[in-house]
Amino acid sequence: MIVAFFFNPERSFVGGLESEVLSWVTIVGGFTLLLGVVSLVRVNYSAVKRKSEDWIFKLATLISVFVMAIPAILPKNVSSLFGRDVGSIYDWLFNYVDAPMMSTMFAMLAFYIASAAFRAFRARNAEATLLLVTATLVMLWRVPMGEIALKSIHANLPYLINTYIMNGANLAVQRGIIIGAALGAAAMSLRIMLGIERTYMGK
Amino acid sequence: MNGINNTIRQFCFGLIFLVLTVSFIQADSTDTSIDSTVAKEAKTDSVTVSAASPGIPEEPPDVSGTQSDSGSLFQTKRINALVLMTIFSVVILLYTKWAKAGKPLFVRKISGLDQVEEAVGRATEMGKPVLFIPGLQEIDEIETIAGISILGQVARITARYDTPLMVPVRYPMVLAAGQEVVEQAYIEEGKPDACDKDTVRYVAGEQFAFTATVNGLMMRERPATNIYMGAFFAESLLLAETGNAAGSIQIAGTAQPAQLPFFIAACDYTLMGEELYAASAYLSREPLLLGGLKGQDWMKLLFVVLILLGVLLAGLSMGDWYLSLFESV
């Protein structure tokens, strides 16, 4: 893959190798889904069989897996309810059950952020106070009403927050972390490719 | 030592072979420029046809430069990447060799990793399980591989103390890799029979379905210790806050800068960026792996010098040619 990165894919078979290998990864990945289904069914089935605590939820999981999967696998020429086209059971379940549940989970993030912020922004020491002041300024800057309030103090205050806090201190720290992480990722990749690191195989 | 020497020798041979091939290709490229044009036209046609198919959003042909720069077989605009990769590899291999030879290497203290054993010990004392999540990305992502490496070290500790371990995963390939690593850890600790096949379990392929399941698991099982190591996205705070509410000690590590504040706010210890990739070396204390870390530190120093030089040259209005050295496609 590394060699392929340096070659023109139009002019050499090595250059096209990257997309070829990635296609195979996708194919193998598709087959491994069966492993996931087997694991899911085994864990939940044994819990239902033992009638362990909260087994009813595990039963709901098992029923959901098969109710969603079987109609999607069945050929759509037998019935319009099968397959994954618009109007099929799969499509209906996805749009009216799965997607709203996902949205609900994501929407809950707002409340989690509030509770985490409440804990993090306690002014216990100088650093925490600095964090509190900075966070308050940024939050005010991000909401329209807050921006109006900041402008009433000084017309350039939102601009200054954007320039010095977000595009200054915040961006500089983020870039430092990103450069460090990129080097770490590259070093780990090299260790793996050269066979120095094999901990990911349990060795 | 022989293994390292062989690796270095193989690497050098590979590099020489690559350079010779490139030189040969460069010399040959002028004769084949006409074929290149034909091939390019053919490719553009095929992209246009496929993009015009119903239901597929139309995309312009790839003109980003990733295909070719001058019709040559070699991507000449990527030579800077090749040079940098060579320097990086040589530095890491040298440090690995020195580490193997017994040269003492200082590695700074990482509190989050020092606490892993204590956190597992707490779970043992409380008789509760340890929850480990190796991120929410596929196994081909380096962050997931780092997470799986740490899982191996954590599984050894849980095997040593006979502490139950729960590892919910989002992808089947991560499931297979995780099961292998956990099984190997239990074998190495001399307790192969104690390894439960369902320690690593597939939960859901959807991001928030996975999150909901793991949150439910946390509230029902009340694990004493939660360890999050890998790539996390919007679910990071949902997981960490639920773990906090469940009263677990939490150790997180990710290279996603946007998720770090959430983990810092909700977890007891957080590994930031490169610390995640250093974790397997730090926990195992293998000289070979620690050598790689030192090499990485020297490269970081080199980058700092290069950045400072760039700032200086840009300040003197001489930065354009310097920046062009780092441009790539």
Contacts between the chains, C-beta under 8 A, distances in Angstrom:
chain1	res1	chain2	res2	distance
A	2	B	85	7.6
A	3	B	18	6.6
A	5	B	75	7.5
A	5	B	78	6.8
A	5	B	81	7.6
A	6	B	18	7.6
A	6	B	22	7.4
A	6	B	74	6.2
A	6	B	75	5.4
A	6	B	78	5.5
A	6	B	81	7.8
A	6	B	82	6.0
A	7	B	73	6.0
A	7	B	74	6.2
A	7	B	75	6.6
A	8	B	67	6.8
A	8	B	68	4.4
A	8	B	69	8.0
A	8	B	71	7.9
A	8	B	72	6.5
A	8	B	73	5.4
A	8	B	74	6.8
A	8	B	75	6.0
A	9	B	67	6.4
A	10	B	36	6.6
A	10	B	39	4.8
A	10	B	40	6.4
A	10	B	43	6.5
A	10	B	67	5.8
A	10	B	68	5.7
A	11	B	32	6.9
A	11	B	35	7.9
A	11	B	36	6.2
A	11	B	39	7.3
A	11	B	68	7.0
A	11	B	71	7.5
A	11	B	72	7.2
A	11	B	73	4.4
A	12	B	25	7.9
A	12	B	73	5.0
A	15	B	73	7.6
A	25	B	140	6.4
A	28	B	173	7.8
A	29	B	138	7.4
A	29	B	171	7.8
A	29	B	172	7.6
A	29	B	173	6.1
A	32	B	171	8.0
A	32	B	172	4.0
A	32	B	173	5.1
A	32	B	175	7.9
A	32	B	176	6.6
A	33	B	172	5.4
A	33	B	205	7.9
A	34	B	172	7.5
A	35	B	172	4.4
A	35	B	175	5.9
A	35	B	176	6.0
A	35	B	202	7.2
A	36	B	171	7.4
A	36	B	172	3.6
A	36	B	175	6.0
A	36	B	202	3.8
A	36	B	205	7.2
A	37	B	202	7.6
A	39	B	172	7.7
A	39	B	175	5.9
A	39	B	198	7.2
A	39	B	201	5.4
A	39	B	202	4.1
A	40	B	201	7.4
A	40	B	202	5.1
A	40	B	203	7.3
A	42	B	198	6.6
A	43	B	198	5.0
A	43	B	201	5.0
A	46	B	198	7.8
A	53	B	220	7.0
A	54	B	220	5.9
A	57	B	216	7.2
A	98	B	206	7.4
A	98	B	209	7.9
A	101	B	208	7.4
A	101	B	209	7.6
A	101	B	212	7.6
A	102	B	206	6.4
A	102	B	207	7.5
A	102	B	208	4.5
A	102	B	209	7.1
A	105	B	208	3.7
A	105	B	209	8.0
A	105	B	211	5.9
A	105	B	212	5.5
A	105	B	238	7.1
A	106	B	208	6.0
A	106	B	234	6.4
A	108	B	238	6.8
A	109	B	234	6.3
A	109	B	237	6.3
A	109	B	238	6.1
A	112	B	237	4.9
A	112	B	238	5.7
A	112	B	241	4.4
A	113	B	237	6.3
A	113	B	262	7.9
A	115	B	241	6.1
A	116	B	237	5.9
A	116	B	240	7.7
A	116	B	241	5.7
A	116	B	262	6.6
A	116	B	265	4.3
A	116	B	266	5.2
A	117	B	265	7.2
A	119	B	265	6.5
A	119	B	266	7.8
A	120	B	264	7.6
A	120	B	265	4.0
A	174	B	257	4.8
A	177	B	255	7.9
A	177	B	257	5.0
A	177	B	260	7.1
A	177	B	272	6.0
A	177	B	273	4.4
A	178	B	257	6.0
A	178	B	273	7.3
A	179	B	300	7.7
A	179	B	303	6.4
A	180	B	272	7.9
A	180	B	273	4.6
A	180	B	274	4.0
A	180	B	300	6.7
A	181	B	255	3.9
A	181	B	257	7.7
A	181	B	273	3.5
A	181	B	274	5.4
A	181	B	276	7.6
A	181	B	277	7.5
A	183	B	274	6.4
A	183	B	296	5.7
A	183	B	299	5.8
A	183	B	300	5.6
A	183	B	303	7.1
A	184	B	255	7.2
A	184	B	273	6.5
A	184	B	274	3.4
A	184	B	275	7.8
A	184	B	276	7.0
A	184	B	277	3.4
A	184	B	278	6.5
A	184	B	296	6.4
A	185	B	142	4.6
A	185	B	143	7.5
A	185	B	255	6.9
A	185	B	277	6.1
A	186	B	88	6.4
A	187	B	88	7.5
A	187	B	92	6.1
A	187	B	277	6.7
A	187	B	292	5.7
A	187	B	293	7.4
A	187	B	295	6.8
A	187	B	296	3.9
A	187	B	299	7.4
A	188	B	142	5.9
A	188	B	145	7.2
A	188	B	146	6.2
A	188	B	277	4.5
A	188	B	292	7.9
A	189	B	142	5.9
A	190	B	88	6.7
A	190	B	89	5.8
A	190	B	92	5.5
A	190	B	292	7.5
A	191	B	92	7.0
A	191	B	289	6.8
A	191	B	292	4.8
A	192	B	145	7.0
A	194	B	7	5.4
A	194	B	11	6.8
A	194	B	89	7.6
A	194	B	92	7.8
A	194	B	93	7.1
A	195	B	7	6.4
A	196	B	7	7.4
A	196	B	96	5.7
A	196	B	288	5.3
A	196	B	289	6.8
A	196	B	292	6.1
A	197	B	149	7.3
A	197	B	280	6.8
A	197	B	281	7.7
A	197	B	288	7.9
A	197	B	289	5.9
A	197	B	292	7.1
A	199	B	149	4.0
A	199	B	152	5.4
A	199	B	153	7.4
A	199	B	280	4.5
A	199	B	284	6.4
A	199	B	289	7.6
A	200	B	145	4.8
A	200	B	146	8.0
A	200	B	148	4.8
A	200	B	149	4.7
A	200	B	152	7.5
A	200	B	177	6.9
A	200	B	181	7.0
A	200	B	280	7.8
A	201	B	177	8.0
A	201	B	180	6.8
A	201	B	181	7.0
A	201	B	184	7.4
A	202	B	152	5.1
A	202	B	180	5.7
A	202	B	181	4.1
A	202	B	182	7.6
A	202	B	183	7.1
A	202	B	184	2.8
A	202	B	185	6.1
A	202	B	188	7.8
A	203	B	184	6.9
